[in-house]
Amino acid sequence: MPVVTLVAAVHPEMPALLDELADAVARTLGLGRGDVIVTHVPAAAMAVNGIGAAGELTWPIVTLHGSDRGRDRMEAARAAAAASVRSWAERTGTAVEGVWTQWLTPMPT
């Protein structure tokens, strides 16, 4: 069961984005209802070196945590997550300079 963490600024339409992220990752991986968990970690402030407070500049960070599903499937899920964030941002008029995504697998024991 993949667990997705989204680090981004607070937004009134965040619940819709969380649903979209969960659905996009599940659909891409061929998973069923309830098989993907998404959590939001609010970023209260952002800064850019040499500039200071970032204001409207946003760089959402999407981390997918899950077992190794093969490079192609993990890359497809990452791409789907990033596309979901970009689509949501466009629809809500939210400034997004880029979306950082990564897939993390558990450390071997």
Secondary structure, DSSP 8 states (H G I E B T S, - for coil): --EEEEEE---TTHHHHHHHHHHHHHHHHT--TT--EEEEEE----EETTTEE-TT----EEEEE-----HHHHHHHHHHHHHHHHHHHHHHT---S--EEEEE-----
